[in-house]
Amino acid sequence: MRSDNVKKGVPAAPNRSLFYALGYTKEELERPLIGVVCSYNEIVPGHMNLDKIAEAVKAGVRAAGGTPVEFPAIAVCDGIAMGHVGMKYSLVTRDLIADSTEAMAMAHQFDGLVMIPNCDKNVPGLLMAAARVNIPTIFCSGGPMLAGHLTDGRRTCLSHMFEAVGSYYAGKLDEAGVEEYERNACPTCGSCSGMYTANSMNCLTEAIGMALKGNGTIPAVYSARLRLAKHTGMQIMELVKRDIKPRDIMTEAAFHNADTVDMALGCSTNTMLHLPAIAHECGIELSLDMSNEISSRTPNLCHLAPAGETYMEDLDRAGGVHAVMAELKQKGLLDTGVLTVTGKTLEENLEGVVNRDPELIRPIDRPYSADGGIAVLKGNLAPEGCVVKRSAVAPEMMSHTGPARVFDSEDDAIQAIYDGKIVPGDVVIIRYEGPKGGPGMREMLNPTSAIVGMGLGSSVALITDGRFSGATRGAAIGHVSPEAALGGPIAFVEEGDLVCIDIPSCKIEVRVDEAVLAARKAAWTCPEPRIKTGYLARYAKQVSSAARGAVLE
């Protein structure tokens, strides 16, 4: 066993003495040591139940003959971090989580790992760590939140809460109305109830083969989640016995499967940051062009919030991620020969799986659209690409041309929206919010929600070198690359320039003569960094323009 390095022989006697100090018995040390990486904390609603998930996982490990050893991973609540300097620290925690988990796993020589994440950055962060350490590993998330209910019977969720703020500033909702939303939008523990980034990544963890069936969709408050955790604890022992490792599962074909499921589900645009970063740790390079190619042949089968009015609990009742994959399999869109943490192939896992609600998971021959839920656009405004959640864009905004309204920070843009300075037809440009320019690549849920709440969601577009929350809807185009701080063309757009967005053709351009753009570039100087000391300042110096979302060089 790998853990023999810290358990066996006279040279390991000092190590054993420290295990005895922890209360472990000789019998426990004779079994495989399983690290249980738990992201429990008391600030993230998606993580407040993870202590119970960890206990269930540990029970499963013990039942299957292993010795569980729990240690923590950090996590940020993006909703609480939103709208202030805290959001600059969200994306960078992905790398901190990967680094610290790698350090713990290597320092203590575990035989296997069970990862217990739930929210936006610690799911991909732990997947990155799993790929780096490459010992038998399995995931069990904390599960999604249930949808809320307003007093008039309408269901609601966090994205509605943000949009309610915009409605208040537009005079469409009073303070009592805002308070009703805030008391009902998030009724239980769990990752927020729509197909936002956390649930997107938990679903894709299942799709890529690193978690058991139901990982992405079983609600946090259901006892089935505890049973899943126990089975996960049991299954890690089988993976250790068979020496099945993450890189045996997370192959190039598995990532293509995950990208395909991503398009069918209509996941968050942040998956376009996280999947390449995870693949990079596996020695696999994913391109945005590949994502567009997959999207062009993958129909969009689901319209969960924010794209529609259904939620994760509904997807679970319909059969979950595996039911979506069963639909995709009918058209040969998945490689079903890939290995998964069940120890079986995807083909074997899909045997007997049925779509229990063809209205929620559209049949493969009756999709919402023939193309996938995400599109990558390119043009002279974004030569290296930018990303839009196509499934959440109103039909009338799929092609849009309008004058640029240019802001050098998210905060200035939000103030202009609330002050009524943005009008139908405008294209809001928010720049210097990328990985280096932010620094930290803030999530732009506040300005997009303000636009929707003000009643401008079907007439105003927003483009940024920052990124968007999975809760964003409307013509919100993010991840513009190269970012402004690296001299990307978005830095040279001026107030009033005509910007043309053509999502069906995957094009985005500013209608300015190339010679004029070149002259603007020659006269451009990068602004002083907003944060000059601390972790973010060091991070900004290391960010690679080609890393697509903060993979450090």
C-alpha positions in Angstrom: 0.0 0.0 0.0 1.1 3.6 -0.6 0.4 4.4 3.0 3.1 1.8 4.0 5.5 4.7 3.7 4.1 6.2 6.9 2.9 2.9 8.6 5.3 0.0 8.1 8.7 -1.0 9.5 11.0 0.4 12.1 11.8 3.5 10.1 8.1 4.5 10.3 7.9 4.1 14.0 7.9 7.9 14.6 5.1 8.2 12.1 3.1 5.5 13.8 3.5 7.2 17.1 1.8 10.3 15.7 -1.0 8.2 14.4 -1.4 6.7 17.9 -1.5 10.3 19.2 -4.5 10.8 16.9 -6.2 7.8 18.5 -5.8 5.3 15.6 -5.4 1.7 16.6 -3.0 -0.8 15.2 -5.9 -2.5 13.5 -6.9 0.7 11.7 -3.4 1.3 10.5 -3.3 -2.1 8.9 -6.1 -1.1 6.5 -5.9 1.3 3.5 -5.8 5.0 4.6 -8.5 7.0 2.7 -8.2 10.7 2.7 -11.7 12.3 3.0 -11.4 15.9 1.6 -14.4 17.8 3.1 -15.2 21.4 2.2 -17.6 21.9 5.1 -17.8 25.4 6.5 -20.3 27.7 8.1 -20.3 30.5 5.4 -21.3 28.7 2.2 -24.9 27.4 2.1 -23.8 24.6 -0.3 -21.4 23.4 2.3 -23.2 23.6 5.6 -24.4 20.0 5.2 -21.0 18.5 4.2 -20.2 17.4 7.7 -23.1 14.9 7.4 -21.9 13.9 3.9 -18.4 13.3 5.3 -19.7 11.1 8.1 -21.7 9.0 5.7 -18.7 8.7 3.4 -16.5 7.6 6.3 -19.2 5.0 7.3 -19.0 3.6 3.8 -15.2 3.5 3.9 -15.2 1.6 7.2 -17.9 -0.8 6.0 -15.7 -1.7 3.1 -12.6 -2.3 5.2 -10.8 1.1 5.0 -9.7 3.7 7.5 -11.0 7.2 6.7 -9.0 10.3 7.5 -10.7 13.6 7.1 -9.1 16.9 6.2 -10.5 20.2 4.9 -10.6 22.2 1.7 -11.6 25.9 1.5 -14.5 27.2 -0.4 -15.9 30.7 -1.2 -19.6 31.5 -1.5 -19.8 33.4 -4.8 -23.2 34.9 -3.9 -21.8 36.4 -0.7 -18.6 37.4 -2.4 -20.6 39.2 -5.2 -20.6 42.9 -5.6 -17.4 43.9 -3.8 -13.7 43.2 -3.7 -14.4 39.7 -2.4 -15.4 38.5 -5.9 -11.8 39.1 -7.1 -10.8 36.3 -4.7 -13.3 33.7 -5.9 -11.7 32.2 -9.1 -8.2 32.2 -7.6 -9.3 29.9 -4.8 -9.6 27.1 -7.4 -5.8 27.0 -7.6 -5.4 27.4 -3.9 -7.7 24.4 -3.4 -5.8 22.3 -5.9 -2.4 23.2 -4.4 -3.4 22.6 -0.8 -5.1 19.3 -1.5 -2.2 18.1 -3.5 0.1 19.0 -0.6 -2.0 17.2 2.0 -2.4 14.1 -0.2 1.3 13.8 -1.0 2.5 14.7 2.5 0.4 12.0 4.2 0.6 9.2 1.6 -3.1 8.2 1.4 -4.0 5.1 -0.5 -7.1 6.8 -2.0 -9.2 10.0 -1.8 -12.9 10.8 -1.5 -13.5 14.5 -2.5 -16.6 16.2 -1.0 -17.1 19.6 -2.7 -20.2 21.4 -3.8 -19.6 24.9 -5.1 -18.2 26.8 -8.0 -14.4 26.7 -7.6 -13.9 23.8 -5.2 -15.4 21.2 -7.5 -12.9 22.0 -10.3 -10.1 22.7 -7.8 -10.5 19.2 -6.3 -10.7 17.7 -9.8 -7.4 19.4 -10.6 -5.9 18.0 -7.5 -7.2 14.5 -8.2 -5.5 14.6 -11.6 -2.2 15.8 -10.2 -2.0 13.3 -7.3 -3.4 10.5 -9.5 -4.2 8.0 -6.8 -7.7 6.2 -6.7 -10.2 9.0 -6.2 -14.0 9.4 -6.2 -16.3 12.4 -5.8 -19.5 13.0 -3.8 -20.9 16.5 -3.8 -23.2 18.0 -1.2 -26.2 18.2 -3.7 -28.3 21.1 -5.0 -30.7 23.3 -3.0 -34.4 23.0 -3.5 -36.2 25.8 -5.4 -38.0 28.4 -3.3 -41.7 29.4 -3.4 -43.2 32.9 -3.3 -46.5 33.5 -1.6 -48.3 33.6 -4.9 -47.1 30.0 -5.6 -44.4 30.9 -8.1 -41.1 29.0 -7.8 -38.0 31.1 -7.4 -34.2 30.9 -7.0 -31.0 33.0 -6.5 -30.9 34.4 -10.0 -34.4 35.8 -9.5 -33.2 37.4 -6.3 -30.4 39.3 -8.1 -32.9 40.4 -10.8 -35.3 41.6 -8.1 -32.7 44.2 -7.1 -32.7 45.6 -10.7 -36.5 45.6 -10.6 -36.4 47.6 -7.4 -34.2 50.3 -9.0 -36.4 50.3 -12.0 -39.4 51.1 -9.7 -41.1 47.8 -10.6 -40.7 46.3 -7.1 -40.9 47.8 -3.6 -38.8 46.9 -0.5 -41.5 44.5 0.7 -41.2 42.7 -2.7 -37.4 42.5 -2.4 -37.8 41.1 1.1 -40.2 38.4 -0.1 -37.6 37.2 -2.6 -34.7 37.3 -0.1 -36.6 35.2 2.4 -37.7 32.6 -0.2 -35.1 32.4 -2.9 -32.7 30.0 -1.1 -34.9 27.8 1.2 -32.5 25.0 2.0 -28.8 24.1 2.2 -27.2 23.0 -1.0 -25.7 24.5 -4.2 -28.1 27.1 -5.6 -31.0 25.4 -7.4 -30.5 26.3 -11.1 -28.0 25.1 -13.6 -25.5 27.5 -12.3 -21.7 26.9 -12.1 -21.7 24.7 -9.0 -24.4 22.3 -10.3 -22.9 22.4 -13.8 -19.6 21.2 -12.4 -21.2 18.6 -10.2 -23.1 17.3 -13.2 -20.0 17.2 -15.4 -18.1 15.4 -12.6 -20.7 12.7 -13.0 -20.5 12.9 -16.8 -16.8 12.6 -16.9 -16.9 9.4 -14.9 -15.5 10.6 -11.5 -18.7 10.3 -9.5 -21.6 7.8 -9.0 -25.0 8.3 -10.6 -27.0 11.0 -9.0 -24.0 13.1 -7.8 -25.0 16.1 -9.8 -28.8 16.1 -9.1 -29.9 14.4 -5.9 -31.0 17.4 -3.6 -28.9 18.2 -0.6 -31.8 17.6 1.8 -32.8 14.2 0.5 -31.7 11.1 2.4 -30.8 9.6 -0.9 -27.8 12.0 -0.8 -26.5 10.2 2.4 -27.0 6.8 0.8 -25.0 8.0 -2.2 -22.3 9.2 0.2 -22.1 5.8 1.9 -21.9 4.0 -1.5 -19.2 6.4 -2.5 -17.2 5.5 0.6 -17.6 1.8 -0.2 -16.7 2.3 -3.9 -13.3 4.0 -3.1 -12.2 0.7 -1.6 -12.9 -1.1 -4.9 -11.0 1.6 -6.8 -8.0 1.1 -4.4 -8.2 -2.6 -4.8 -8.2 -2.4 -8.6 -5.8 0.6 -8.7 -8.1 2.6 -10.9 -6.8 6.2 -11.0 -8.2 9.5 -12.1 -6.1 9.7 -15.3 -7.4 6.2 -16.2 -10.9 7.8 -16.2 -10.3 11.4 -17.2 -9.1 10.7 -20.7 -9.5 12.9 -23.8 -12.6 10.9 -24.8 -14.1 11.5 -21.3 -13.5 15.2 -21.6 -15.2 15.2 -25.0 -18.1 13.4 -23.3 -18.3 16.0 -20.6 -18.2 18.8 -23.1 -21.1 17.1 -25.0 -23.2 16.7 -21.8 -22.3 20.4 -21.0 -23.9 21.5 -24.4 -27.0 19.2 -23.9 -27.6 20.5 -20.3 -27.0 24.1 -21.1 -24.4 24.5 -18.3 -22.7 27.6 -17.1 -20.2 29.4 -19.3 -17.7 28.9 -16.5 -17.3 25.3 -17.6 -15.3 26.8 -20.5 -12.7 27.9 -17.9 -12.8 24.8 -15.7 -12.8 21.9 -18.1 -9.6 23.0 -19.9 -7.9 23.6 -16.5 -8.7 20.1 -15.3 -7.7 18.6 -18.6 -4.4 20.5 -18.5 -3.6 18.7 -15.2 -4.2 15.4 -17.1 -1.8 16.4 -19.8 -4.7 17.0 -22.2 -5.3 20.3 -24.0 -8.8 21.4 -24.8 -9.5 24.2 -27.2 -12.5 26.6 -27.6 -12.6 25.6 -31.2 -13.2 22.0 -30.2 -16.0 23.1 -27.9 -17.7 24.9 -30.8 -17.3 21.8 -33.0 -19.0 19.7 -30.3 -21.7 22.3 -29.8 -22.5 22.3 -33.5 -23.5 18.6 -33.4 -25.0 18.4 -29.9 -28.6 19.4 -29.4 -29.6 21.4 -26.3 -32.0 19.1 -24.4 -32.6 21.1 -21.1 -33.7 24.6 -20.2 -33.1 24.7 -16.4 -33.0 28.0 -14.6 -31.8 30.6 -15.6 -32.7 29.5 -19.2 -36.1 28.2 -18.1 -38.4 27.7 -15.1 -37.3 24.2 -14.0 -34.7 23.3 -11.4 -32.2 20.7 -10.3 -34.8 18.7 -8.3 -36.8 18.4 -11.5 -33.9 17.1 -13.4 -33.3 14.6 -10.7 -36.8 13.3 -11.0 -36.5 13.1 -14.7 -33.5 10.7 -14.4 -30.6 13.1 -13.9 -27.4 13.3 -15.9 -27.5 9.7 -16.8 -30.9 10.1 -18.5 -29.4 13.0 -20.6 -26.5 10.8 -21.5 -28.9 8.0 -22.5 -30.6 10.4 -25.0 -27.2 11.5 -26.4 -26.2 7.9 -26.8 -29.0 7.3 -29.2 -27.3 9.5 -31.8 -23.8 8.1 -31.0 -22.7 11.4 -29.5 -20.8 9.9 -26.6 -17.9 7.5 -26.4 -19.5 4.9 -24.1 -16.4 2.7 -23.9 -14.8 5.0 -21.3 -14.0 3.7 -17.8 -15.8 5.3 -14.8 -15.5 5.1 -11.0 -18.1 2.3 -10.9 -15.3 0.2 -12.4 -17.5 -0.3 -15.4 -17.8 1.5 -18.7 -20.2 4.2 -19.4 -22.0 1.8 -21.8 -22.6 -0.6 -18.8 -23.7 2.3 -16.5 -26.4 3.4 -19.0 -28.0 0.0 -19.2 -31.7 0.4 -18.2 -31.5 4.2 -17.8 -34.7 6.0 -19.1 -35.8 9.5 -19.6 -38.7 9.8 -17.1 -39.8 13.3 -18.2 -39.5 14.1 -22.0 -40.8 17.6 -21.4 -37.9 18.4 -19.0 -35.2 16.4 -20.8 -36.2 16.8 -24.4 -35.8 13.6 -26.6 -32.8 13.7 -28.9 -35.1 14.1 -31.9 -37.1 17.0 -30.3 -34.5 19.3 -28.7 -34.8 22.9 -27.7 -32.2 23.7 -30.4 -30.0 21.7 -32.8 -26.9 23.4 -31.3 -25.6 23.2 -27.8 -26.2 25.5 -24.9 -22.9 27.3 -25.2 -21.3 29.1 -28.1 -17.8 30.5 -28.6 -17.6 33.7 -30.7 -14.6 35.1 -32.5 -13.8 38.2 -34.4 -11.7 41.4 -34.2 -13.1 42.2 -30.7 -12.1 38.7 -29.4 -9.5 37.1 -31.7 -8.9 34.2 -29.2 -12.6 33.9 -28.5 -15.3 34.7 -26.0 -18.2 32.7 -24.6 -22.0 33.1 -24.4 -24.7 30.9 -22.8 -26.7 30.6 -26.0 -29.6 28.7 -24.4 -30.3 31.7 -22.1 -30.3 34.4 -24.8 -33.7 35.8 -26.0 -34.3 35.0 -29.7 -34.4 38.7 -30.6 -30.8 39.1 -29.2 -29.2 36.3 -31.1 -28.1 38.9 -33.6 -27.6 42.4 -32.3 -25.8 45.6 -33.4 -25.5 48.6 -31.2 -23.3 51.4 -29.9 -20.7 50.6 -27.3 -21.1 52.0 -23.8 -17.6 51.6 -22.4 -16.7 51.1 -18.7 -13.4 50.3 -17.1 -14.9 48.5 -14.1 -18.0 46.5 -13.2 -18.9 49.1 -10.5 -19.1 52.0 -12.9 -21.3 50.0 -15.3 -23.8 49.0 -12.6 -24.2 52.6 -11.5 -24.9 53.7 -15.1 -27.5 50.9 -15.4 -29.3 51.9 -12.2 -29.1 55.6 -13.1 -31.0 54.9 -16.4 -28.1 55.8 -18.6 -28.2 52.5 -20.5 -31.0 52.4 -23.1 -32.4 49.7 -25.5 -30.0 48.9 -28.3 -26.8 49.6 -26.3 -23.9 47.2 -26.0 -22.3 47.6 -22.5 -18.5 46.9 -22.5 -16.9 46.2 -19.2 -13.1 45.8 -19.4 -10.1 45.5 -17.2 -11.9 42.7 -15.2 -10.0 39.7 -16.6 -7.6 37.4 -14.7 -4.7 39.9 -14.8 -6.7 43.1 -15.1 -9.2 42.6 -12.3 -7.1 41.1 -11.0 -9.0 37.8 -10.4 -11.6 37.8 -13.2 -14.8 38.9 -11.3 -18.1 37.2 -12.0 -20.6 39.7 -13.5 -24.0 38.6 -12.1 -24.8 42.0 -10.7 -24.7 44.0 -14.0 -26.5 41.3 -16.0 -29.2 41.0 -13.3 -29.5 44.7 -13.3 -30.0 44.8 -17.0 -32.7 42.1 -16.8 -34.3 43.6 -13.7 -34.5 47.0 -15.4 -36.4 45.4 -18.3 -33.6 45.6 -20.8 -32.7 41.8 -21.0 -34.1 41.6 -24.6 -32.6 44.8 -25.9 -29.2 45.3 -24.3 -26.0 43.2 -24.7 -23.1 43.0 -22.3 -19.5 42.1 -23.2 -16.6 41.7 -20.8 -13.2 40.3 -20.3 -14.4 39.2 -16.9 -16.7 36.2 -16.6 -20.4 35.5 -15.9 -22.2 33.6 -13.3 -24.0 30.4 -14.3 -27.1 32.3 -13.1 -26.7 34.9 -15.9 -29.2 35.1 -18.7 -29.5 37.4 -21.7 -26.9 38.4 -24.3 -24.0 38.3 -21.8 -20.7 37.6 -23.5 -17.7 37.0 -21.3 -14.2 35.6 -21.1 -13.1 38.0 -24.0 -9.6 37.1 -24.9 -7.0 38.6 -25.0 -8.2 40.6 -22.0 -7.8 44.4 -21.9 -4.9 44.4 -19.5 -2.9 42.3 -22.0 -3.6 44.7 -24.9 -6.6 42.9 -26.3 -8.8 44.8 -28.8 -11.5 45.2 -26.1 -9.1 47.8 -24.6 -9.3 50.0 -27.8 -13.1 50.1 -28.1 -14.4 53.7 -27.7 -17.8 55.1 -26.7 -20.2 54.9 -29.6 -18.3 52.4 -31.7 -20.7 50.0 -33.4 -20.5 46.4 -32.0 -21.9 43.5 -34.0 -22.9 40.2 -32.3 -24.0 37.3 -34.4 -24.4 34.2 -32.2 -25.7 31.8 -34.9 -22.5 32.6 -36.9 -20.3 32.6 -33.8 -19.0 36.1 -34.7 -18.3 39.3 -32.7 -16.8 42.4 -34.2 -16.4 46.1 -33.6 -17.0 48.1 -36.8 -13.9 50.2 -36.8 -11.3 50.3 -39.5 -8.3 48.0 -38.6 -5.9 50.9 -39.2 -7.9 53.0 -36.6 -7.7 50.1 -34.1 -4.0 49.8 -34.7 -3.5 53.5 -34.1 -5.5 53.3 -30.8 -3.3 50.3 -29.8 -0.1 52.2 -30.5 -1.3 55.0 -28.2 -2.6 52.7 -25.4 -1.0 52.3 -22.0 -2.2 49.7 -19.5 -3.7 51.3 -16.3 -2.0 50.8 -13.0 -3.1 47.5 -11.3 -6.0 48.0 -8.9 -4.4 45.7 -6.3 -0.7 46.1 -5.8 0.1 43.9 -2.8 -1.0 40.5 -1.4 -2.0 37.2 -3.1 -3.9 38.8 -6.0 -1.0 41.0 -7.0 1.3 38.0 -7.1 -1.4 36.0 -9.0 -1.8 38.7 -11.6 1.9 38.6 -12.4 1.8 34.9 -13.0 -1.4 34.6 -15.1 -0.8 33.4 -18.7 -2.9 35.0 -21.4 -3.3 31.5 -23.0 -4.4 29.8 -19.9 -8.2 30.5 -20.4 -9.1 31.2 -16.8 -6.3 31.4 -14.4 -4.2 28.3 -14.8 -0.9 29.5 -13.4 2.3 29.0 -15.4 
